[in-house]
Amino acid sequence: LYPDMKPVLLDSQAFMASLVLAMQNALGASVWIMGLSELGPRGIFRPWAEHLLSLYEREPERYSKLYVFNHFSMGSFASDLKKRRLASENAAQAVLRIGMENRVRVFGR
C-alpha cells in the first residue's frame, strides 16, 4: 500500500533479525520462531527470514538451535504436537523434532 515505506520495512526486518542472533549469542539459548505462515516466499516476514538465514550462514553452529513452530493461537501449536508426536517420544523430544522439521520445510535446510 505504501511503496515509499518498503526500504524502511526491509531495514527494520534486517535489524530485528540481527537482534535474534545477537540475543542467541548473548544468552546461549535456542531460538523458537512461533508462527511460520508469513515466513514463506510471499509472506510479509520473508525478508526477515532471509536476513536471518544469511546471518546463520556466518555462524552455522547456532543454526542447529533454531526451531520453527505453528503459532499458539487457536491451538495450532498443541494440535500439531498431538498430530505429529511419535509414540516413542516424550513431549520435549517431539517438540524439538517438529521444530527442526518445520525449520527445514520453511528455510529449506
Backbone as a chain_set.jsonl record, in Angstrom:
{"seq": "LYPDMKPVLLDSQAFMASLVLAMQNALGASVWIMGLSELGPRGIFRPWAEHLLSLYEREPERYSKLYVFNHFSMGSFASDLKKRRLASENAAQAVLRIGMENRVRVFGR", "coords": {"N": [[0.8, -1.203, 0.0], [2.033, 1.203, 0.591], [4.472, 2.107, -1.118], [6.718, 3.764, -0.74], [7.496, 3.198, 1.796], [8.752, 0.77, 1.76], [11.685, 0.462, 1.837], [12.156, 1.181, 4.522], [10.716, -0.758, 5.938], [12.088, -3.082, 5.101], [14.68, -2.565, 6.078], [14.128, -2.432, 8.833], [13.281, -5.051, 9.332], [15.625, -6.476, 8.757], [17.258, -5.476, 10.766], [15.882, -6.409, 13.057], [16.175, -9.166, 12.688], [18.927, -9.389, 13.037], [19.052, -8.86, 15.733], [17.969, -11.183, 16.816], [19.962, -13.174, 16.442], [22.032, -11.946, 17.868], [20.977, -11.931, 20.477], [20.713, -14.676, 20.871], [23.394, -15.427, 20.847], [24.318, -13.977, 23.069], [22.859, -15.09, 25.177], [23.16, -17.782, 24.874], [21.14, -19.467, 24.109], [18.46, -21.476, 22.699], [16.53, -20.703, 19.755], [13.2, -20.089, 19.231], [10.916, -19.801, 16.777], [7.785, -18.618, 16.545], [5.119, -19.137, 14.686], [4.708, -19.621, 11.406], [3.544, -19.117, 8.979], [3.792, -16.62, 7.629], [6.415, -16.584, 6.855], [7.0, -17.701, 4.476], [7.642, -17.703, 0.853], [6.006, -15.584, -0.168], [5.326, -14.237, 2.078], [4.926, -11.653, 4.581], [7.014, -11.498, 6.362], [9.153, -12.601, 5.067], [11.526, -11.223, 4.134], [12.768, -10.782, 6.625], [13.232, -13.434, 7.441], [14.978, -14.296, 5.408], [17.175, -12.609, 5.835], [17.882, -13.418, 8.4], [18.664, -16.065, 7.865], [20.923, -15.538, 6.284], [22.602, -14.493, 8.219], [22.925, -16.706, 9.894], [24.399, -18.306, 8.212], [26.944, -17.399, 8.586], [27.401, -18.211, 11.146], [27.079, -21.152, 11.56], [26.905, -23.092, 13.577], [25.069, -22.183, 15.386], [22.71, -22.377, 14.04], [21.624, -24.92, 14.289], [20.218, -24.775, 16.591], [17.87, -23.521, 16.107], [14.442, -23.355, 15.917], [11.246, -23.877, 14.447], [7.833, -23.179, 14.684], [4.249, -23.765, 14.584], [1.987, -21.14, 15.379], [0.844, -20.34, 18.712], [-1.778, -19.522, 18.772], [-5.242, -20.246, 18.527], [-4.894, -22.911, 19.109], [-3.057, -24.116, 17.421], [-0.326, -24.847, 17.765], [-0.491, -26.825, 19.8], [-2.237, -28.71, 18.609], [-0.749, -29.489, 16.4], [1.435, -30.683, 17.668], [0.12, -32.82, 18.957], [-0.806, -34.259, 16.751], [1.556, -34.933, 15.372], [3.344, -36.101, 17.115], [5.366, -38.84, 17.986], [4.853, -42.187, 19.146], [6.982, -43.16, 20.61], [8.219, -40.948, 21.697], [8.853, -38.465, 24.22], [7.205, -35.438, 25.305], [9.004, -33.227, 25.105], [11.01, -34.174, 23.369], [9.502, -34.586, 21.053], [8.617, -31.97, 20.485], [11.043, -30.633, 19.877], [11.91, -32.116, 17.637], [9.803, -31.655, 15.824], [9.998, -28.865, 15.585], [12.501, -28.697, 14.325], [11.979, -30.071, 11.938], [10.051, -28.367, 10.834], [11.651, -26.114, 10.526], [13.385, -26.974, 8.497], [11.523, -27.355, 6.457], [10.495, -24.73, 6.114], [12.782, -23.086, 5.756], [14.341, -24.537, 4.059], [16.563, -25.995, 4.763]], "CA": [[0.0, 0.0, 0.0], [2.888, 2.383, 0.716], [5.766, 1.731, -1.7], [7.801, 4.572, -0.172], [7.88, 2.626, 3.093], [9.416, -0.523, 1.586], [13.039, 0.431, 2.394], [12.086, 1.243, 5.981], [10.291, -2.082, 6.393], [13.182, -4.031, 4.87], [15.753, -2.262, 7.036], [13.718, -2.798, 10.19], [13.281, -6.508, 9.427], [17.029, -6.908, 8.825], [17.735, -5.144, 12.11], [15.27, -7.336, 14.015], [16.816, -10.474, 12.503], [20.251, -9.333, 13.663], [18.85, -8.94, 17.18], [17.732, -12.583, 17.17], [21.249, -13.856, 16.575], [22.775, -11.314, 18.959], [20.426, -12.429, 21.743], [21.073, -16.08, 20.977], [24.805, -15.472, 21.23], [24.481, -13.449, 24.422], [22.217, -15.952, 26.165], [23.472, -19.186, 24.628], [19.84, -20.138, 24.122], [17.815, -21.851, 21.447], [15.579, -19.726, 19.232], [11.938, -20.66, 18.779], [10.1, -18.897, 15.98], [6.391, -19.018, 16.709], [4.329, -18.641, 13.557], [5.502, -19.857, 10.211], [2.801, -18.852, 7.74], [4.258, -15.413, 6.94], [7.838, -16.723, 6.537], [7.097, -18.283, 3.137], [8.106, -16.821, -0.231], [5.163, -14.385, -0.339], [4.966, -13.735, 3.392], [5.395, -10.323, 4.943], [8.263, -11.598, 7.11], [10.179, -13.304, 4.295], [12.824, -10.522, 4.193], [13.339, -11.063, 7.943], [13.724, -14.807, 7.41], [16.148, -14.367, 4.527], [18.302, -11.967, 6.513], [18.271, -14.303, 9.492], [19.42, -17.163, 7.263], [22.249, -15.056, 5.875], [23.396, -14.371, 9.444], [23.249, -18.06, 10.348], [25.45, -18.844, 7.34], [28.221, -16.997, 9.203], [27.504, -18.908, 12.434], [26.247, -22.344, 11.352], [26.701, -23.879, 14.805], [23.87, -21.655, 16.036], [21.532, -22.735, 13.242], [21.037, -26.176, 14.773], [19.381, -24.456, 17.749], [16.754, -22.718, 15.609], [13.249, -24.183, 15.77], [10.113, -23.133, 13.886], [6.583, -23.814, 15.11], [2.973, -23.093, 14.392], [1.706, -20.195, 16.45], [-0.012, -20.852, 19.788], [-3.171, -19.093, 18.617], [-6.258, -21.187, 18.07], [-4.475, -24.278, 19.383], [-2.259, -24.67, 16.323], [0.875, -25.494, 18.298], [-0.895, -28.036, 20.521], [-2.798, -29.707, 17.695], [0.367, -30.003, 15.602], [2.164, -31.599, 18.544], [-0.699, -34.023, 19.155], [-0.889, -34.983, 15.488], [2.855, -35.38, 14.857], [4.154, -36.752, 18.148], [5.53, -40.286, 17.835], [4.575, -42.932, 20.382], [8.234, -43.386, 21.341], [8.778, -39.669, 22.13], [8.211, -37.647, 25.24], [6.772, -34.162, 24.721], [10.161, -32.392, 24.772], [11.636, -34.732, 22.167], [8.606, -34.329, 19.929], [8.631, -30.537, 20.175], [12.298, -30.289, 19.201], [11.919, -32.736, 16.312], [8.845, -30.925, 14.991], [10.588, -27.559, 15.32], [13.562, -28.865, 13.343], [11.344, -30.408, 10.661], [9.45, -27.129, 10.306], [12.762, -25.258, 10.071], [13.822, -27.474, 7.18], [10.447, -27.079, 5.489], [10.36, -23.289, 5.855], [14.044, -22.484, 5.311], [14.982, -25.362, 3.042], [17.733, -26.727, 5.284]], "C": [[0.844, 1.27, 0.0], [4.279, 2.056, 0.182], [6.949, 2.528, -1.141], [8.321, 4.001, 1.141], [8.672, 1.317, 2.962], [10.841, -0.536, 2.131], [13.062, 0.451, 3.921], [11.702, -0.125, 6.545], [11.406, -3.107, 6.23], [14.328, -3.808, 5.848], [15.37, -2.678, 8.448], [13.693, -4.314, 10.359], [14.705, -7.057, 9.509], [17.587, -6.631, 10.218], [17.178, -6.111, 13.142], [15.873, -8.731, 13.889], [18.197, -10.485, 13.151], [20.147, -9.399, 15.186], [18.624, -10.372, 17.64], [19.058, -13.294, 17.399], [22.084, -13.252, 17.704], [22.278, -11.809, 20.319], [20.763, -13.903, 21.942], [22.528, -16.223, 21.417], [25.011, -15.015, 22.671], [23.961, -14.418, 25.48], [22.587, -17.421, 26.02], [22.224, -20.042, 24.555], [19.43, -20.604, 22.728], [16.87, -20.73, 21.036], [14.36, -20.481, 18.735], [11.181, -19.566, 18.032], [8.671, -19.425, 16.044], [5.55, -18.349, 15.621], [5.137, -18.761, 12.288], [4.804, -19.456, 8.923], [3.33, -17.642, 6.975], [5.758, -15.435, 6.642], [8.059, -17.259, 5.135], [7.475, -17.253, 2.09], [7.301, -15.538, -0.416], [4.781, -13.738, 0.988], [5.588, -12.387, 3.71], [6.733, -10.372, 5.696], [9.349, -12.368, 6.361], [11.511, -12.552, 4.286], [13.53, -10.745, 5.534], [13.971, -12.445, 7.947], [14.971, -14.936, 6.546], [17.371, -13.73, 5.169], [18.799, -12.837, 7.66], [19.094, -15.476, 8.957], [20.812, -16.727, 6.836], [23.164, -14.883, 7.088], [23.824, -15.743, 9.958], [24.305, -18.714, 9.459], [26.834, -18.509, 7.893], [28.47, -17.699, 10.529], [26.67, -20.189, 12.392], [26.015, -23.187, 12.601], [25.461, -23.413, 15.563], [22.593, -22.11, 15.329], [20.853, -24.003, 13.752], [20.151, -25.961, 15.997], [18.241, -23.5, 17.373], [15.58, -23.654, 15.328], [12.086, -23.312, 15.309], [8.825, -23.901, 14.186], [5.367, -23.056, 14.597], [2.755, -22.181, 15.601], [0.784, -20.84, 17.494], [-1.487, -20.524, 19.581], [-4.04, -20.213, 18.059], [-5.815, -22.649, 18.2], [-3.59, -24.902, 18.328], [-1.031, -25.419, 16.804], [0.509, -26.831, 18.94], [-1.437, -29.105, 19.582], [-1.716, -30.296, 16.798], [1.184, -31.004, 16.414], [1.399, -32.909, 18.716], [-0.704, -34.892, 17.896], [0.458, -35.626, 15.093], [3.736, -36.102, 15.878], [4.178, -38.264, 17.928], [5.315, -40.967, 19.174], [5.823, -43.103, 21.233], [8.831, -42.11, 21.932], [8.069, -39.113, 23.352], [7.902, -36.295, 24.596], [7.953, -33.296, 24.288], [10.847, -32.884, 23.5], [10.795, -34.426, 20.926], [8.653, -32.867, 19.514], [9.901, -30.17, 19.414], [12.369, -30.893, 17.797], [10.99, -31.981, 15.364], [9.401, -29.547, 14.625], [11.693, -27.625, 14.281], [12.976, -29.197, 11.968], [10.695, -29.187, 10.021], [10.525, -26.182, 9.807], [13.218, -25.685, 8.683], [12.783, -27.161, 6.124], [10.377, -25.604, 5.122], [11.63, -22.699, 5.237], [14.803, -23.325, 4.289], [16.23, -26.089, 3.481], [17.677, -26.799, 6.792]], "O": [[0.422, 2.298, -0.53], [5.179, 1.755, 0.967], [8.064, 2.012, -1.079], [9.447, 4.286, 1.549], [9.204, 0.815, 3.952], [11.193, -1.478, 2.842], [13.906, -0.2, 4.537], [12.297, -0.591, 7.517], [11.64, -3.914, 7.13], [14.882, -4.766, 6.386], [16.197, -3.219, 9.182], [14.049, -4.816, 11.425], [14.96, -8.004, 10.253], [18.306, -7.457, 10.781], [17.913, -6.585, 14.009], [16.06, -9.41, 14.899], [18.593, -11.485, 13.75], [21.038, -9.926, 15.853], [19.041, -10.74, 18.738], [19.253, -13.94, 18.428], [22.772, -13.98, 18.419], [23.082, -12.075, 21.212], [21.066, -14.329, 23.056], [22.845, -17.055, 22.268], [25.798, -15.611, 23.406], [24.552, -14.55, 26.552], [22.356, -18.216, 26.931], [22.256, -21.222, 24.905], [19.989, -20.173, 21.72], [16.46, -19.913, 21.86], [14.471, -21.397, 17.92], [10.849, -18.529, 18.605], [8.399, -20.554, 15.638], [5.313, -17.142, 15.652], [6.143, -18.072, 12.119], [5.432, -19.46, 7.865], [3.307, -17.659, 5.745], [6.318, -14.422, 6.222], [9.191, -17.273, 4.652], [7.613, -16.069, 2.397], [7.864, -14.507, -0.787], [3.994, -12.792, 1.013], [6.638, -12.027, 3.177], [7.495, -9.405, 5.674], [10.357, -12.749, 6.955], [12.553, -13.192, 4.422], [14.753, -10.881, 5.575], [15.103, -12.616, 8.398], [15.92, -15.622, 6.927], [18.478, -14.256, 5.059], [20.005, -12.973, 7.863], [20.114, -15.834, 9.544], [21.777, -17.471, 7.011], [24.371, -15.105, 6.99], [24.957, -15.916, 10.404], [25.032, -19.594, 9.919], [27.786, -19.261, 7.685], [29.609, -17.777, 10.991], [25.67, -20.304, 13.102], [25.03, -23.921, 12.676], [24.868, -24.192, 16.31], [21.532, -22.212, 15.946], [19.633, -24.136, 13.655], [19.414, -26.862, 16.395], [17.722, -22.77, 18.217], [15.717, -24.627, 14.587], [11.955, -22.161, 15.724], [8.74, -25.11, 13.97], [5.442, -21.883, 14.231], [3.272, -22.427, 16.691], [0.04, -21.771, 17.186], [-2.354, -21.182, 20.157], [-3.607, -21.011, 17.228], [-6.307, -23.518, 17.48], [-3.391, -26.116, 18.34], [-0.727, -26.505, 16.31], [1.133, -27.852, 18.651], [-1.127, -30.285, 19.745], [-1.764, -31.482, 16.47], [1.578, -32.051, 15.901], [1.985, -33.988, 18.626], [-0.616, -36.117, 17.979], [0.486, -36.729, 14.548], [4.773, -36.656, 15.514], [3.139, -38.887, 17.711], [5.572, -40.375, 20.222], [5.728, -43.183, 22.458], [9.857, -42.179, 22.609], [6.857, -39.261, 23.51], [8.301, -36.044, 23.459], [7.911, -32.692, 23.216], [11.222, -32.079, 22.647], [11.327, -34.053, 19.881], [8.72, -32.558, 18.324], [9.833, -29.465, 18.407], [12.841, -30.238, 16.868], [11.36, -31.702, 14.223], [9.283, -29.115, 13.478], [11.822, -26.727, 13.449], [13.427, -28.665, 10.953], [10.78, -28.996, 8.808], [10.345, -25.517, 8.787], [13.414, -24.848, 7.801], [13.124, -26.748, 5.016], [10.218, -25.262, 3.95], [11.555, -21.904, 4.3], [15.796, -22.871, 3.72], [16.892, -26.733, 2.667], [18.57, -27.374, 7.416]]}, "num_chains": 1, "name": "protein.A"}
